[in-house]
Amino acid sequence: MSKPYDLIVIGAGSAGFNAARVADSLGKRVAIVDGAKKIAGLCILNGCMPSKTLLYSTEVLHLAQKGKTFGLRIPSAAVDMKALHARKKKIIGEFADYRDQALNSGKYDVYRNHARFIDPHTIELSDGRTLSADKFLIGTGSKISVPATVPGLTTTPFWTSDDVLDLDFVPESVIVLGGGIVACELAQFLRRIGSKVTLIQRSKNILKDHSPAASEVVQQAFRDEGVDLHTDTQITRVAGDAKGVTVKFTSSGKTITRRARYLFNALGREPNTASLNLADAGVKLTEAGRVRINRWQQTTAKHIYAGGDVCGPHDIVHLAVAQGELAARHAFGIKKLKPIDHRLLLNVVFTDPQLATIGLQERELFKQGAKFLVASYPFNDHGKSILMDANYGYVKVIAEPVRGRILGAEIVGPNAGDLIHIFSGPLAMKATVFDLLRAPWYHPTLAEIFTYPLEDLADQIKK
Ligand SMILES: Cc1cc2nc3c(=O)[nH]c(=O)nc-3n(C[C@H](O)[C@H](O)[C@H](O)COP(=O)(O)OP(=O)(O)OC[C@H]3O[C@@H](n4cnc5c(N)ncnc54)[C@H](O)[C@@H]3O)c2cc1C
């Protein structure tokens, strides 16, 4: 066995790669182990980047199809699936090559194998070699879950998000199981390319981690676009045959049956821990099956860190990156570190209208029994969004009632994923409503819509 590494990173995704990058910058000897055929991580290969590439195309398509609304004559805007697929492959290929160059820059020893722990300081690779290290970072991400509680799902052929992201034809009809972010984003993509889409969600609303009001705006937009949307359901049977799939479910006491050519299982993902033999390393899991971590990303074995989807608490790339970086800095004794501040949580759903939140939301503040003020303003009463014909949704700002410190914001509407960043800096810097009102707001922009709720909050505080 060779000399121990300072750090071995297992999984070269967003958390693992960034932990390795920081450790290298601190002069450490680093190995990266990843068993995938392509090693660029979920975000680049089958997550954020391909999905956002496709969603951007269908947003352009949707606008083109609405040409008449804008006084334009665009007779037959339609998707060209082969071209769409080729564009996505080209863009993702370039991102993946870029990551590949970084991995193979000579800074790291890269092992293209799966790994499992055989003791707290040693891993065994799938080709039988063993490696040891002083510190480890587990960044093995997540995999699609197939809940056994959905009768018939395990025996019915289904697509995952990987399959939907790789389509080069328009499927005539698809049933989407689930109402989370991936389900909603890709259901709208499928609908906009021309598929007949049925979405079946167990909870009362889609995007259930968001406020009911925000979810309802997205639901309305989906229904207006012709998605056959069912919420508050219980699936009783999923079955497949040569011609397609049938899903039986109950909703409001009625039994409903839907048939489609394809089934898309978007019921969620689960942490990738099973093959790691974590017990022999002294690494424990939470009840939800994630790797248990403390605020420095240390697992129950203090020299083994974890970052990204494998530990959570949220499957979001910028958090995976931040966790990987924090873990590496902590592992190698960098002083004056700060743990990740989850009060700044930033969340974006790239549906149209987009849904974005930052900071504390009303639901959490109610739970905490905290005092707060809220003000909101609708996009259908704002100049810029009206001229864009982007009338769904609203902005909402939440502030502390005495000094007016910003606590959080929620946007459902046009460009919400970008607009929410108006609050990133101010929240991190603990700014108040009055600080934000001193800032200039250009006219006519979507951003200036925030002057209305901010002024409303300022008035509420002055009273
Ligand atoms: C369709 C979709 C869209 C998404 N869109 C967004 C978005 O817009 N914004 C956002 O913030 N997030 C988005 N996400 C979530 C985001 O992609 C993930 O949170 C993030 O990529 C997780 O990074 P990670 O480093 O934890 O894991 P990954 O990037 O999944 O990396 C894990 C790596 O570990 C390797 N591995 C696993 N087991 C082993 C083993 N035993 N030995 C060796 N290697 C192993 C795997 O091969 C893999 O390369 C999306 C996810 C999906 C599925």
The ligand as an SDF file (V2000), in Angstrom:
LIG
                    3D

 53 58  0  0  0  0  0  0  0  0999 V2000
  -32.8660   16.7130  -12.6980 C   0  0  0  0  0  0  0  0  0  0  0  0
  -32.1590   17.4530  -11.5810 C   0  0  0  0  0  0  0  0  0  0  0  0
  -32.0860   18.8330  -11.6320 C   0  0  0  0  0  0  0  0  0  0  0  0
  -31.4230   19.5270  -10.6260 C   0  0  0  0  0  0  0  0  0  0  0  0
  -31.3830   20.8920  -10.7010 N   0  0  0  0  0  0  0  0  0  0  0  0
  -30.7620   21.5890   -9.7270 C   0  0  0  0  0  0  0  0  0  0  0  0
  -30.6750   23.0110   -9.7980 C   0  0  0  0  0  0  0  0  0  0  0  0
  -31.1740   23.6410  -10.7370 O   0  0  0  0  0  0  0  0  0  0  0  0
  -30.0200   23.6500   -8.8080 N   0  0  0  0  0  0  0  0  0  0  0  0
  -29.4740   22.9890   -7.7320 C   0  0  0  0  0  0  0  0  0  0  0  0
  -28.9120   23.6240   -6.8530 O   0  0  0  0  0  0  0  0  0  0  0  0
  -29.5280   21.6280   -7.6490 N   0  0  0  0  0  0  0  0  0  0  0  0
  -30.1590   20.9260   -8.6120 C   0  0  0  0  0  0  0  0  0  0  0  0
  -30.1890   19.5550   -8.5420 N   0  0  0  0  0  0  0  0  0  0  0  0
  -29.5360   18.8840   -7.3940 C   0  0  0  0  0  0  0  0  0  0  0  0
  -28.0130   18.8420   -7.5950 C   0  0  0  0  0  0  0  0  0  0  0  0
  -27.7150   18.3180   -8.8710 O   0  0  0  0  0  0  0  0  0  0  0  0
  -27.3510   18.0210   -6.4940 C   0  0  0  0  0  0  0  0  0  0  0  0
  -27.7260   18.5670   -5.2400 O   0  0  0  0  0  0  0  0  0  0  0  0
  -25.8250   18.0290   -6.5810 C   0  0  0  0  0  0  0  0  0  0  0  0
  -25.3800   17.7980   -7.8800 O   0  0  0  0  0  0  0  0  0  0  0  0
  -25.2290   16.9900   -5.6180 C   0  0  0  0  0  0  0  0  0  0  0  0
  -23.8300   17.0250   -5.6580 O   0  0  0  0  0  0  0  0  0  0  0  0
  -22.9840   15.9650   -4.8060 P   0  0  0  0  0  0  0  0  0  0  0  0
  -21.5800   16.4470   -4.8230 O   0  0  0  0  0  0  0  0  0  0  0  0
  -23.6240   15.7310   -3.4960 O   0  0  0  0  0  0  0  0  0  0  0  0
  -23.1270   14.5800   -5.5680 O   0  0  0  0  0  0  0  0  0  0  0  0
  -22.9090   14.1320   -7.1110 P   0  0  0  0  0  0  0  0  0  0  0  0
  -22.6520   15.2800   -8.0060 O   0  0  0  0  0  0  0  0  0  0  0  0
  -24.0620   13.2380   -7.3980 O   0  0  0  0  0  0  0  0  0  0  0  0
  -21.5680   13.2750   -7.0490 O   0  0  0  0  0  0  0  0  0  0  0  0
  -21.5000   12.0300   -6.4340 C   0  0  0  0  0  0  0  0  0  0  0  0
  -20.4080   11.2190   -7.0960 C   0  0  0  0  0  0  0  0  0  0  0  0
  -20.0970   10.1210   -6.2430 O   0  0  0  0  0  0  0  0  0  0  0  0
  -19.7780    8.9950   -7.0560 C   0  0  0  0  0  0  0  0  0  0  0  0
  -19.9540    7.7920   -6.2140 N   0  0  0  0  0  0  0  0  0  0  0  0
  -21.0740    7.3180   -5.6530 C   0  0  0  0  0  0  0  0  0  0  0  0
  -20.8140    6.2250   -4.8990 N   0  0  0  0  0  0  0  0  0  0  0  0
  -19.4870    5.9960   -4.9970 C   0  0  0  0  0  0  0  0  0  0  0  0
  -18.5950    5.0170   -4.4570 C   0  0  0  0  0  0  0  0  0  0  0  0
  -19.0230    4.0560   -3.6280 N   0  0  0  0  0  0  0  0  0  0  0  0
  -17.2980    5.0890   -4.7860 N   0  0  0  0  0  0  0  0  0  0  0  0
  -16.8260    6.0490   -5.6130 C   0  0  0  0  0  0  0  0  0  0  0  0
  -17.6170    7.0060   -6.1430 N   0  0  0  0  0  0  0  0  0  0  0  0
  -18.9260    6.9760   -5.8390 C   0  0  0  0  0  0  0  0  0  0  0  0
  -20.7600    9.1070   -8.2170 C   0  0  0  0  0  0  0  0  0  0  0  0
  -20.2540    8.3990   -9.3420 O   0  0  0  0  0  0  0  0  0  0  0  0
  -20.8130   10.6220   -8.4450 C   0  0  0  0  0  0  0  0  0  0  0  0
  -19.9280   11.0620   -9.4510 O   0  0  0  0  0  0  0  0  0  0  0  0
  -30.8280   18.8310   -9.5430 C   0  0  0  0  0  0  0  0  0  0  0  0
  -30.9010   17.4320   -9.4930 C   0  0  0  0  0  0  0  0  0  0  0  0
  -31.5510   16.7460  -10.5050 C   0  0  0  0  0  0  0  0  0  0  0  0
  -31.6200   15.2440  -10.4530 C   0  0  0  0  0  0  0  0  0  0  0  0
  1  2  1  0
  2  3  1  0
  2 52  2  0
  3  4  2  0
  4  5  1  0
  4 50  1  0
  5  6  2  0
  6  7  1  0
  6 13  1  0
  7  8  2  0
  7  9  1  0
  9 10  1  0
 10 11  2  0
 10 12  1  0
 12 13  2  0
 13 14  1  0
 14 15  1  0
 14 50  1  0
 15 16  1  0
 16 17  1  0
 16 18  1  0
 18 19  1  0
 18 20  1  0
 20 21  1  0
 20 22  1  0
 22 23  1  0
 23 24  1  0
 24 25  2  0
 24 26  1  0
 24 27  1  0
 27 28  1  0
 28 29  2  0
 28 30  1  0
 28 31  1  0
 31 32  1  0
 32 33  1  0
 33 34  1  0
 33 48  1  0
 34 35  1  0
 35 36  1  0
 35 46  1  0
 36 37  1  0
 36 45  1  0
 37 38  2  0
 38 39  1  0
 39 40  1  0
 39 45  2  0
 40 41  1  0
 40 42  2  0
 42 43  1  0
 43 44  2  0
 44 45  1  0
 46 47  1  0
 46 48  1  0
 48 49  1  0
 50 51  2  0
 51 52  1  0
 52 53  1  0
M  END
$$$$
